Amino acid sequence: MLSLVKNAINGLKKKLEISNDYLYLQDREGNVERYVCKFARPVGDGEIERFIASVGQKIPLDYLDFLKISNGCSLFNHEIYGGENTLFPLDQVEYLYTSVNRSRGYLEIAYISDDTVVIDCNSYSKGEKNYLFVGNSTSSFEDFKSLGCNFETWLYRFITTNGSKYWNW
């Protein structure tokens, strides 16, 4: 059975393939612009095992599934002006965790236009299904809000809304 992560990414890659590596998206003013998405090479099992040992936390399986498909990516970035929708590669997630967030128990996994998306490993370890949080990149974790979902649901929603910050709707 394919995971929601794999289905979402495969669908997005298919849309990109059909339209010669561009997505044509409409903005609020009705303008249609070209956007790009870039995926990194997948992470191998050895890299994942080393990462898990390094952080010493239980890591959600749906997030690990993502890393096995793409070691980070940039999504829905404007062809000319770029964008700020980045899911971090494993080495950056590890660096942020070991240098800044170890005592807090969360993994910074994405930067989405001034918002930081984190996995709360403490919540996940307790068996909570909704372990993903979001907050302004300058806020402390106490000010972050729950996204009310896991990684695969967040990624699916983010892709199907064409990179919209749907959590602010």
Phi, psi and omega in degrees: 000131179283143178280161177299326178299310182295318178299315181296314182291318178298319178297317178296317179298323179294317177299319178296318180297317181297325184252031175056047174072016176234151169246137178257113185238146180265135176266182184298332181274000180091001178285141176253124183235161178267137179232156181234157174227137180231133181246143178269168178296151180294160176264139178277166180301322179297319178295321180293316178300318179296318179299311180300317179295322181294317183275336177065029180235158169286128183250133181303136182296326180293327176290319178296324175300318178301313182298330179285346177261319182205126178277070185088165179191165170242134187235138172055050177261135181299139183304320183262312188271354180077213181176182183226049179240092186233127167264122190290148172288160185305319181295326177288319177300315180296316180299312180299322181291310186287334183264336187231317196252004183304314183290339181273336177078026176228155179253122171281119185245344183204152172237116183237095176042070179076359176251144175251132178254130183230150169263123175273099183296330178296315178297314180298318180297332178278000179089008179288137182279333183256084186250006181262135182230157179222146177200164175300141185299342179261359182273160173276160184301329180300336180268356179289154178245150178290140174275356177066030181200177174262183184296312185297324178292317178300311182297317178301312180295319180297318180290315183289342175262016177056043175082016178283147174277071186301336181292350177261000182289000000 
